[in-house]
Amino acid sequence: MRNDLLEFSSVKGYIQTHIVSDVGMTALEALAPFDAWAEAESRWELLRDMMRIVRTQRIPLAAIPDIRPLLALREGVALAG
């Protein structure tokens, strides 16, 4: 990681205490500071939208099953079950 001027590793450590799934842990590991302010502004807008939804609706924020293997399947594949 680049110089940790913003103590980004400390922020990630705090976030890690709230992660309850492997998918969340993978996302956290990939998390890094943005190179451009425009990227941060775009993500801030997404976060604002998400927080508005969380405030107005009851959303279960528990462990989410990892569906990445299913996403990798070819279109038209039949799943058992």
Helices and strands as residue ranges (DSSP letters): H 8-16, H 22-30, H 37-56, H 68-71
